[in-house]
Structures are given as C-alpha cells and as structure tokens.
Amino acid sequence: MMSQKLNPVLGSCLTCILLSAVLAAQGANQRTRPYVEALAADALEGRLTGTTGAHQAADYIIEQLRSIGAESLPGQQDYRLPFEFTAGVSDGGSSLVITNGAPWQTAEVVQGLSFSDSAVVQGEVVFAGYGLVVPEAQEFSYDSYATLNVEGKIVLLLRYFPEDVEQAYRGILARYSGLRYKAMAARQRGATAVVVVTGPRSPNAGQTVPMTFDTAIAGSGIVAASVNGAVADAIFEHVPNQTLDSIQAELDTGNPHIAGFAIDGLELTLDVTVTRETLTGNNVVGYLPPSSSRVAPEAKPYVMYGAHYDHLGYGMQGNSLARQNEHGAIHNGADDNASGVAAVLAAGAWLVEQELGRGIILAFWSGEELGLLGSSEFVKNAPVPIEQISAYLNFDMVGRARNNRLSLQAVGTSRAWRGLIEQSNVPVGFNVALQDDPYLPTDVMSLNAASVPSLNFFTGNHEDYHRPTDDAETINYDDLDRVARLGALIGRNVALRGAPLEFVQVEQVAQQGQRASVRVFTGTIPDYTSDIEGLLLGGVIEGGPAAVAGLQQGDVIVEFAGQSITNIYDYTYALDAVKVGEELTVVFIRDGERLQVTLTPTAR
C-alpha cells in the first residue's frame, strides 16, 4: 500500500493528473460554450462599457458566479464594483478670434482637442515650431522652447514632427510628438493655451485634428485646440516676408537650432468648450474562500483570475476594424473577450470543488477596450490590499487556438512561473510558447504595474479581431476548455504553495513614447504568439496597404524600410521612422522563400 505521505513534487503531479481527468470529463460537454454563446449574443449589442448590453452582461456573470457558489469579496455587499469614466467627448462650439476680427468657428475650422480644459483664453502668440522637447538622455537634444518665452502666451505649433529629418532621428522625434505630450511641455513652460496646425507639408495637411476618444475625466490643465489651413494662413499673414509653407520647410530639415518666434502685433482669443459624457462602468468580482489552512494567512492569501467582459458595441468608438460593408454592425466579441470570461468562469467552477489554501478572486473587468479602465480602477481603489495578491492570471482572446498552440505571456514577472507552467501542462499538453514581456495591451499591464506576479493566456490574433465577424461559431471550444483547465491547474498550484510568488520587475524593452504619435497605417496584424525570428503576420486588413502590396496571413516580415526585423519591437521602431505616402520595401518569408514587395503607408 502506498504511503499517504507522498513526495511533494510527485504528489502535486499526481494531483494535477487526477484533477485534469475530472476536468476533462466535465469538459467533454464543452463547458465554456454556453458562456460564450450567452455573452456574444446580438441581444447584448456588443457589451460596450456603460451601455445596457454591458449591464446585462454583468447580470449574467453575477448569475453564473452565484451558480458556482462564489461569494462577493470580503467586506463587499455586491459583486459589482462601480467606477466612473468618460464615455464620449465632443466639441461644444469652440471658436477663435484673430486680433478683434470675426470669429472662426465650426469643427472643420476650429476644434478643441479631447484633453483640453474648457475656458476662454486671450493673449499674445508665440510660434514654437513643432513644439518638441526631447530629453538629452536620448542622445539627441531637441527643444523647441530653448530660445522662447511663452509665459502667459498662447503657443502656436505644428502637428507631428519634422518631415525631412534624418532616418536615424525620426523614431526619436516621433516618440515625443503626441499632442498630449506637446501640450504638457507648453503648460510646464507657462503657456496658457496651445493652438495646433497641420502644416501644408504634413499628412492630413490643413485639417483639424479629430477629437479622439479620451477616457480621462479631467482635462490636461491647459486649453488646446486645432485649426485648419485657412485659419493658419490668416494667422501667418502677421508674419512678414514668410509663409507657413516656407517656415515648415526650414523646420522640416530637423535642425534643432532653427528657432520659433513671437508673432508681433497678433493677439488671439480662444474659446474652447469640450463636453465630456460621464457614465458608470462596473467591474464584477466574485470570491472562493480558502478551504484549508495549509497556507499561513499572512502569506499573500489571494490568487486572482481576470478577464475583461466589455467589447466594442457597434464599433463606433474608432477602434473597430470593420470592413466597408460591416460598418455599424454589432461587434459581438466572442473571442475578445467572451472567451476569456468563459475560461475564468469554467476555471472557477472547477476550483470550487478543490482544496484551496488561498482564496480565489474571480474578476471580470469593464472598460478594457477603452484603456484598461476597470483593472486600473481596481488597482487604484483596491477592495483587497494589492500586496496580498500572490498572483494574477489573465485571459484575453483565448478561444481561437490553432495547431495546439497557446501563448503564455508575462512569464518574466516571477521566477516560479516556468516551473508551475511545465508541471501543470503535463496532463493538458499544449504546445506552449513562453514570453517574458508583461507590457501588453491588456489588463495584465495594470497588475504588473502594481508589482503582482502576472500571467497572460492568449491564443493569437486572427482576421475577425475587432470586426463584427468575431462570433460564437468561430470559437474552438474544445481547446478553450483546455485553456480553462490549464489555468485552473496553475492557479490551484499557486493557491497551495506555502510561500507566495516573488515579483520580478521586467525591464521594458518596448518603446515608451506616445503611441498616439504613430501616424502611419500599414494594415498589418501581427501574431503576438509567435516566437520565430521576424514578424509573423496573423492577418492583413482588407484594402489596407499591406493587402494591396500582396502580403498575406502567415508571411514573416524580416526587413521593413531597410531595417532588419527580428521581433515586434523592431517593427514598432521601424514604423516610427517611415513617412506617409513614401514607398518602401518589405522583405518577407513565405513558404520558405524570401520575397519582397513595395508598400506605401497611408495616414492613420
């Protein structure tokens, strides 16, 4: 008879296998399918945060939490954790007057920027070129304000960055060309307002800047607006012997010593009204209490699972990839991210029957598609101390596994993850790709920033991403059940460890700049699960530059605009350095053959 006191490693592995057998038997009926079909139904109208459909999705999740026996968090009376957010932003009628002239108005002529304060500002004008401030630490110093005094003045500046700057410096300047960053730089130097012009030599020449969706409830501490080419020409009539075109041409050389100037005799009155619609979103959080005392209460007593349940509604917020005949259709988000919700619910249903040395938090975030709003709110106003969370397992787009592949990301946040993954995957058998990087466009970013060891489950991009075609019938339910099973096994093993996982700060190798500054559109969809050398394309957007050039899903880009590409970060840097409308060469591998095409980026 086998001794009851097993070797700890052997005992843990046997437990995994036994638990896996139970989960497999339960999974034979595709445990995750009902969850996805319910959440991805047309009746929920795409689950956009703050809408009736999102509230109905929260009701459904709460019903499922109750059915598996999950409680509300300790100290909470409800499963819902509400938060306020900006659901929309619009120009309430901004205008500009040039030296007591007639007011310029309407959105095509004068439009507030989405982060602007609402106020009336009057003052003298200083032209600050591109309004760029690049720290000396970048080994390329550029300060548009070096010779200017803008205290109490209105700053006029150009959008983007110098058009003809040397290739080596384009990426550096691009990182500091986001309009929020430029407005902050002007504000820090005492400016009262910023007026942005899209110069005649720039992409989108002469157009006002669209009011991008901005989820910050507060403004930026400065009044900011953009004006069209006609207003810009009227302003530069006050500059003797020069036109905006000639001035921009000089600035476009990238020479950091070309200075801006005060525009004598010119005074602007800028009246900006930005209207923000504030709504309430709801995180939904359940709790499975520990069922044993094997783990000391002070040893970080929580393991947290998470997945966002919101999606794009009808795709009208600017982040839809709907094709021309799909605009305005419901984006059901079966993979993004009903699949993640289903995995967490299924894992919770299995875990409730197991011995747990730590409590399990089951969190369902709202507002992820609007900028990680729900998970950020949870960290900011945590209902349980963040430092007591031993680990966080995030599931985002886990329903489209192909060729038995599963990507586990953010592995670098704890040295324990690799061993836990290897042990737990034995009975599940995925071909797992491990990636250290936690700086991902999903909720794992929020928990990593709070120093919680985190793990992200992901099965890859596909052509239905952010389109109305991301429907329930496209999901690979058998493998989705296996994803949930692996997550359950990993979380259970974390919950039974005597010592909590130790957090490791992963150095961020990705670009830190303002991603809003990336102004080129190539129409490529990277496959973030790939660990091959180069950039594997998970797809291309129909009608986009990549598709027009002849690139296809499965192609591996190895050179882009003369720069070698070994990973997604190389590609990101390369994008910063290219010009809109300028033809470039893409070298790629297809079926083992090295090919090349020419591609012409368009303006984003």
C-alpha positions in Angstrom: 0.0 0.0 0.0 1.4 3.4 -1.0 2.3 5.7 1.9 -0.1 8.5 2.4 2.8 10.9 2.7 3.8 11.4 -0.9 6.9 13.1 -2.2 5.7 16.8 -2.6 6.6 17.0 -6.3 5.2 13.6 -7.1 2.1 14.2 -5.1 1.5 17.6 -6.8 1.9 16.0 -10.2 -0.5 13.1 -9.4 -3.0 15.7 -8.1 -2.7 17.6 -11.3 -3.4 14.4 -13.4 -6.3 13.4 -11.2 -7.8 16.9 -11.3 -7.2 17.1 -15.1 -9.1 13.8 -15.5 -12.1 15.3 -13.7 -11.9 18.5 -15.7 -11.6 16.6 -18.9 -14.7 14.6 -18.1 -16.6 17.8 -17.3 -15.1 19.4 -20.4 -16.5 16.7 -22.7 -19.7 18.8 -23.0 -17.7 21.9 -23.9 -18.2 23.7 -20.6 -17.2 27.1 -22.0 -19.7 27.1 -24.9 -22.8 28.3 -23.1 -20.9 31.2 -21.5 -19.6 32.4 -24.9 -22.9 32.0 -26.7 -24.7 34.0 -24.0 -22.2 36.8 -23.9 -21.7 37.1 -27.6 -25.4 37.2 -28.4 -26.8 40.0 -30.5 -29.1 40.9 -27.6 -26.1 42.3 -25.7 -25.3 44.7 -28.6 -21.5 44.3 -28.2 -21.2 44.9 -24.5 -19.8 48.5 -24.8 -18.9 49.8 -21.3 -21.7 51.8 -19.8 -24.4 50.6 -22.1 -27.5 48.4 -21.4 -25.8 45.5 -23.1 -22.8 45.8 -20.7 -25.1 45.9 -17.7 -26.9 42.8 -19.0 -23.6 41.0 -19.4 -22.7 41.9 -15.8 -26.0 40.5 -14.6 -25.3 37.2 -16.5 -21.8 36.9 -15.0 -23.2 37.5 -11.5 -25.8 34.8 -12.1 -23.0 32.4 -13.1 -20.9 33.3 -10.1 -23.8 32.6 -7.8 -24.4 29.3 -9.5 -20.9 28.0 -8.8 -21.0 29.2 -5.2 -18.8 32.3 -5.5 -19.4 35.0 -2.9 -18.9 38.7 -3.1 -15.4 39.9 -1.9 -14.8 40.1 1.8 -16.2 43.4 3.0 -18.3 44.0 -0.1 -22.1 43.8 -0.3 -22.3 43.3 -4.0 -20.4 41.6 -6.8 -20.4 44.9 -8.8 -17.6 47.4 -8.2 -18.7 50.6 -10.0 -16.4 53.3 -11.4 -17.0 56.5 -13.4 -15.4 57.1 -16.8 -15.7 59.5 -19.8 -17.9 57.7 -22.3 -17.6 60.3 -25.0 -16.1 63.7 -25.8 -17.3 66.4 -28.2 -16.7 70.0 -29.1 -19.4 72.2 -27.6 -18.8 75.1 -30.0 -15.2 76.3 -29.9 -14.1 79.5 -31.7 -11.1 81.6 -32.3 -10.8 85.4 -33.0 -7.7 86.9 -34.6 -6.9 90.4 -33.3 -10.5 91.6 -32.9 -11.6 90.1 -36.2 -14.6 88.0 -36.9 -14.7 84.7 -35.0 -13.7 81.5 -36.8 -15.8 78.6 -35.7 -17.3 75.2 -36.6 -15.4 71.9 -36.2 -13.9 71.9 -39.6 -12.3 75.2 -38.8 -11.6 75.3 -35.1 -11.9 72.2 -32.8 -11.0 71.6 -29.2 -8.6 68.7 -28.5 -10.1 65.9 -26.5 -7.9 66.6 -23.5 -8.4 70.4 -23.4 -9.8 72.3 -20.5 -12.9 74.3 -21.2 -12.1 78.0 -20.9 -11.6 81.3 -22.8 -8.0 82.5 -23.2 -6.8 85.7 -24.7 -3.2 86.6 -25.3 -0.2 87.2 -27.5 1.1 84.4 -29.7 4.4 82.6 -29.9 5.1 80.2 -32.7 7.1 77.2 -31.3 7.7 75.2 -34.4 6.8 71.6 -33.8 6.7 72.1 -30.0 9.0 69.2 -29.4 11.0 68.6 -26.3 13.4 65.6 -26.4 15.4 64.9 -23.2 19.2 65.0 -23.6 19.2 61.4 -22.3 18.0 60.3 -25.8 21.5 61.4 -27.2 19.7 63.8 -29.5 18.7 67.1 -27.9 15.8 69.0 -29.4 14.0 71.8 -27.5 11.5 74.0 -29.4 11.4 76.3 -26.4 15.1 76.8 -25.9 15.1 80.5 -27.0 11.4 81.3 -26.4 9.5 82.9 -23.5 5.9 81.5 -23.6 4.9 82.5 -20.0 1.3 83.8 -20.2 1.2 83.4 -24.0 -0.7 81.2 -26.5 1.6 78.8 -28.2 1.1 78.0 -31.9 2.7 74.8 -33.0 2.8 72.2 -35.9 1.4 68.7 -35.6 3.6 65.7 -36.0 7.4 66.1 -36.3 9.9 67.4 -39.0 9.2 65.7 -42.3 12.7 65.5 -43.7 14.7 64.7 -40.6 17.5 62.1 -41.0 16.3 58.5 -40.7 18.3 57.9 -37.6 16.4 60.6 -35.7 12.8 60.1 -36.9 12.0 57.4 -34.4 13.3 59.5 -31.5 11.3 62.6 -32.5 8.1 60.5 -33.2 8.1 59.3 -29.6 7.7 62.9 -28.3 5.3 64.1 -30.9 2.0 63.1 -29.3 -0.2 66.1 -28.8 -0.8 65.4 -25.1 2.9 65.4 -24.6 3.3 68.7 -26.6 0.6 70.4 -24.6 2.2 69.3 -21.3 5.5 70.7 -22.4 3.9 74.1 -23.3 1.9 74.1 -20.0 5.1 73.4 -17.9 6.7 76.5 -19.5 3.8 78.7 -18.5 1.7 78.8 -21.7 -2.0 79.5 -21.3 -3.1 77.7 -24.4 -2.0 75.7 -27.4 -3.2 76.0 -31.0 -2.2 73.2 -33.3 -1.8 73.5 -37.1 -1.4 70.5 -39.5 1.2 72.1 -41.9 0.9 72.1 -45.7 3.9 69.7 -45.9 2.4 67.2 -43.4 0.0 64.2 -43.8 -3.7 65.4 -43.5 -2.4 68.9 -44.5 -4.7 71.7 -43.4 -7.1 69.5 -41.5 -8.2 69.9 -37.9 -7.3 67.1 -35.5 -10.1 64.6 -34.9 -11.4 64.5 -31.3 -10.0 61.2 -30.4 -11.8 59.2 -27.7 -10.2 60.1 -24.4 -11.3 58.3 -21.3 -9.7 60.8 -18.8 -12.5 62.5 -16.8 -10.3 65.5 -16.1 -8.7 67.9 -18.6 -4.9 68.5 -19.0 -4.6 71.8 -17.3 -4.3 73.8 -20.5 -6.7 75.0 -23.2 -5.9 73.3 -26.5 -7.4 73.4 -30.0 -6.6 72.7 -33.6 -7.3 75.0 -36.5 -7.5 74.3 -40.3 -5.3 75.7 -43.1 -7.4 78.8 -43.7 -7.1 79.9 -40.1 -3.4 79.1 -40.1 -2.9 81.3 -43.3 -4.8 84.1 -41.7 -2.5 83.9 -38.6 0.7 83.8 -40.7 -0.4 86.9 -42.6 1.0 88.7 -39.5 4.5 87.2 -40.1 6.3 89.5 -42.6 8.0 88.0 -45.7 7.3 84.4 -44.8 4.6 81.8 -45.3 3.7 78.8 -43.2 4.9 76.6 -46.1 8.4 78.2 -46.2 8.7 78.2 -42.4 7.7 74.5 -42.2 10.2 73.6 -45.0 13.0 75.1 -42.9 11.9 73.3 -39.7 11.5 70.0 -41.6 15.3 69.7 -42.0 15.3 68.7 -38.4 17.9 71.2 -37.4 17.3 71.7 -33.7 18.8 75.2 -33.8 16.0 76.7 -36.0 14.1 78.7 -33.5 10.5 79.7 -33.2 9.4 83.4 -32.7 6.9 85.7 -31.2 4.3 87.0 -33.7 4.3 90.7 -33.1 1.0 92.5 -33.2 -1.0 89.4 -33.1 -3.5 88.5 -30.4 -5.8 85.5 -30.3 -9.0 84.9 -28.3 -9.5 81.2 -28.0 -12.8 79.9 -26.6 -12.8 76.1 -26.2 -15.7 74.1 -24.9 -15.1 70.3 -24.5 -18.1 68.3 -23.4 -17.5 65.0 -21.7 -20.2 62.5 -21.1 -19.6 60.6 -17.8 -21.0 57.1 -17.3 -20.6 54.3 -14.9 -18.9 51.1 -15.6 -18.9 48.0 -13.4 -16.2 45.5 -12.6 -17.8 42.2 -11.5 -15.8 40.3 -8.8 -16.6 37.0 -7.1 -14.7 35.1 -4.4 -14.0 31.5 -3.5 -12.8 31.3 0.1 -9.9 29.0 1.1 -11.0 25.5 2.1 -7.9 24.6 4.1 -5.4 26.1 6.5 -2.4 24.8 4.6 -1.2 28.4 3.8 -0.5 30.9 6.5 -2.9 33.9 6.4 0.0 36.3 6.1 1.5 34.6 3.0 -0.4 36.7 0.4 -3.8 35.0 0.9 -5.3 35.6 -2.6 -4.9 34.3 -6.1 -6.7 36.3 -8.7 -8.2 35.4 -12.1 -9.3 38.1 -14.5 -10.8 38.7 -18.0 -12.5 41.7 -19.5 -16.1 41.3 -20.5 -16.6 44.5 -22.4 -16.3 44.9 -26.2 -16.9 47.5 -28.9 -20.7 47.7 -29.1 -21.5 48.8 -32.7 -17.8 49.7 -33.3 -18.3 53.5 -33.4 -15.5 54.5 -31.0 -12.7 54.4 -33.6 -11.1 51.1 -32.7 -13.2 48.9 -35.0 -11.5 47.1 -37.9 -14.8 46.6 -39.6 -14.7 46.4 -43.4 -16.7 48.8 -45.6 -19.8 46.6 -45.7 -19.6 45.9 -41.9 -19.7 49.5 -40.5 -22.3 50.0 -37.8 -22.9 46.2 -37.2 -22.8 44.7 -33.8 -19.4 43.6 -32.7 -20.2 40.5 -30.5 -16.6 39.9 -29.4 -16.8 36.1 -29.0 -13.1 35.7 -28.8 -12.4 39.3 -27.5 -13.3 38.6 -24.8 -16.3 36.3 -24.1 -13.7 33.5 -24.4 -11.7 34.9 -21.6 -14.7 35.3 -19.4 -15.8 31.7 -20.2 -12.3 30.4 -19.2 -12.4 32.2 -15.9 -15.9 31.0 -15.1 -15.1 27.4 -16.1 -11.9 27.5 -14.0 -13.8 28.9 -11.0 -16.5 26.1 -11.4 -13.7 23.5 -11.2 -11.7 25.2 -8.4 -14.7 25.5 -6.1 -14.6 21.7 -5.7 -10.8 21.6 -4.9 -8.8 22.1 -1.8 -7.6 25.7 -1.8 -5.0 27.1 0.6 -5.6 30.7 -0.7 -8.8 32.4 -1.6 -9.6 32.7 -5.3 -10.7 36.1 -6.7 -12.7 35.9 -10.0 -12.5 39.4 -11.6 -14.3 40.5 -14.7 -13.2 43.9 -15.9 -15.2 46.5 -17.8 -13.6 49.3 -19.9 -10.6 47.3 -21.1 -11.3 48.3 -24.7 -11.3 52.0 -23.6 -7.9 51.9 -22.0 -7.8 49.2 -19.2 -10.2 51.3 -17.1 -11.7 48.6 -14.9 -8.4 46.9 -13.9 -6.7 50.3 -13.4 -9.6 51.3 -11.1 -9.3 48.1 -9.1 -5.6 48.7 -8.5 -6.2 52.4 -7.7 -9.0 51.7 -5.2 -8.4 48.1 -4.3 -11.1 46.4 -2.3 -8.4 44.0 -1.0 -4.8 45.1 -0.4 -2.9 44.6 -3.7 0.2 43.5 -1.8 -1.9 40.5 -0.5 -2.4 39.1 -4.0 0.0 36.3 -4.6 -0.6 36.0 -8.4 -2.8 37.2 -11.2 -3.9 35.0 -14.2 -5.4 37.0 -17.1 -7.3 35.5 -20.0 -7.8 37.7 -23.1 -8.6 36.2 -26.6 -8.2 32.5 -25.7 -10.8 30.9 -28.0 -9.0 30.5 -31.3 -6.2 28.1 -30.6 -4.6 26.7 -33.7 -2.3 23.7 -34.1 -2.4 23.1 -30.3 -0.5 26.4 -29.7 -1.0 28.6 -26.6 1.0 31.7 -25.7 1.7 32.4 -22.0 2.9 35.9 -21.6 4.4 38.0 -18.7 6.2 34.9 -17.6 9.2 37.1 -16.5 7.2 38.6 -13.6 8.1 35.7 -11.4 10.8 33.0 -11.5 8.2 30.5 -10.3 6.0 30.7 -13.4 8.1 28.4 -15.7 8.1 25.5 -13.2 4.4 26.0 -12.5 3.5 26.0 -16.2 5.6 23.0 -17.0 4.1 21.0 -14.1 0.5 22.0 -14.8 0.7 21.5 -18.6 1.8 17.8 -18.3 -1.8 16.5 -18.3 -3.1 19.2 -20.7 -0.5 19.0 -23.4 -0.5 22.4 -25.1 2.4 23.4 -27.3 3.2 26.4 -25.1 5.2 29.5 -26.2 6.5 31.4 -23.2 7.1 35.2 -23.4 8.6 37.2 -20.6 7.2 40.6 -21.5 4.3 41.9 -19.3 3.9 45.2 -21.1 0.9 44.0 -23.1 -2.3 45.8 -24.4 -4.5 44.0 -21.8 -5.3 44.1 -18.1 -2.2 42.2 -17.1 -0.5 45.6 -17.5 -2.4 47.1 -14.6 -1.5 44.3 -12.2 2.1 44.2 -13.3 2.4 47.9 -12.6 1.2 47.1 -9.0 4.0 44.5 -8.6 1.8 41.5 -8.8 3.3 38.4 -10.4 1.1 38.0 -13.5 0.5 35.6 -16.3 -1.5 36.2 -19.5 -3.2 33.5 -21.6 -3.5 34.2 -25.3 -4.2 32.1 -28.4 -3.4 34.7 -31.0 -4.8 37.3 -33.4 -7.0 36.5 -36.4 -8.8 38.2 -39.2 -12.0 38.6 -37.1 -10.3 40.7 -34.5 -12.4 43.8 -33.7 -14.8 43.0 -36.5 -18.5 42.1 -36.4 -17.5 38.6 -37.6 -16.0 37.7 -34.2 -19.0 35.5 -33.4 -19.6 32.4 -31.2 -19.5 29.9 -34.0 -15.8 30.8 -34.7 -14.6 29.6 -31.3 -12.6 26.4 -30.8 -14.5 25.2 -27.7 -12.6 22.0 -27.1 -9.3 23.9 -26.8 -11.0 26.8 -24.9 -12.0 24.2 -22.3 -8.3 23.0 -22.2 -7.1 26.6 -21.7 -9.5 26.9 -18.7 -8.3 23.6 -17.4 -4.6 24.6 -17.6 -5.5 27.9 -15.9 -7.3 26.0 -13.1 -4.3 23.8 -12.5 -1.8 26.6 -12.4 -3.9 28.7 -10.1 -4.6 25.8 -7.8 -0.9 25.0 -7.5 -0.2 28.7 -6.7 -3.0 28.5 -4.1 -1.4 25.6 -2.4 2.2 26.9 -2.3 3.5 27.7 1.2 5.4 30.7 0.0 3.9 33.3 -2.3 5.3 34.0 -5.7 8.0 36.7 -5.7 7.6 39.5 -8.1 10.3 40.3 -10.7 10.4 43.7 -12.4 10.8 43.0 -16.1 12.8 45.7 -17.9 10.6 47.3 -20.5 12.3 47.0 -23.9 9.3 48.2 -25.9 9.1 51.8 -26.9 7.9 54.2 -24.1 6.6 57.0 -26.3 3.2 58.3 -27.0 1.6 55.7 -29.3 -0.9 58.3 -30.4 2.1 59.8 -32.3 2.4 56.8 -34.7 0.8 58.3 -37.7 1.3 55.7 -40.4 -1.1 52.9 -41.3 0.2 49.7 -42.9 -2.8 47.4 -42.3 -0.7 44.6 -40.8 -2.0 42.4 -37.9 1.0 40.9 -36.0 0.8 37.4 -34.5 1.9 38.2 -30.9 2.1 34.5 -30.0 5.0 33.8 -32.4 8.5 33.1 -31.1 10.1 32.9 -34.6 12.6 35.4 -35.8 10.9 38.2 -37.7 7.3 39.5 -37.5 4.7 36.8 -38.3 1.5 38.3 -39.7 -1.6 37.0 -38.1 -3.5 38.7 -40.9 -3.8 41.8 -43.0 -6.6 44.3 -43.1 -8.7 44.2 -46.3 -7.9 47.2 -48.5 -5.0 48.3 -46.3 -1.5 49.0 -47.7 -0.2 45.5 -46.7 -3.0 43.8 -48.6 -2.6 46.0 -51.6 1.1 45.2 -51.6 0.3 41.5 -51.6 1.2 40.5 -48.1 -0.8 37.7 -46.5 -1.5 35.9 -43.3 1.4 33.7 -42.4 4.1 35.9 -44.1 7.1 36.6 -41.9 8.5 40.1 -42.3 12.3 40.1 -41.9 13.1 43.6 -43.3 11.0 46.7 -43.3 12.1 50.0 -44.9 15.7 48.9 -44.8 15.6 47.9 -41.2 16.0 44.2 -40.2 13.0 42.9 -38.2 13.6 40.2 -35.6 10.5 40.9 -33.4 7.5 43.1 -32.8 9.6 45.8 -31.2 11.9 46.2 -34.2 8.8 46.6 -36.3 7.4 49.2 -33.9 10.6 51.3 -34.1 10.6 50.9 -37.9 7.1 52.3 -38.1 8.2 55.5 -36.3 10.9 56.1 -39.0 8.8 55.9 -42.2 6.9 58.6 -44.0 3.3 58.6 -45.0 2.9 58.2 -48.8 6.5 57.2 -49.4 7.0 53.8 -51.0 9.2 51.4 -49.0 10.4 47.8 -49.4 9.2 44.9 -47.3 11.2 41.7 -47.3 9.4 38.6 -46.1 9.5 34.8 -46.0 6.6 32.8 -47.5 6.7 29.0 -47.6 10.4 29.1 -47.1 11.0 31.5 -50.0 12.5 35.0 -49.4 10.4 37.6 -51.3 9.9 41.3 -51.4 7.2 43.8 -52.2 6.8 47.6 -52.1 4.3 49.1 -49.7 3.1 52.6 -49.4 1.9 53.6 -45.8 -1.1 55.8 -45.6 -2.0 58.3 -42.9 -3.7 56.9 -39.7 
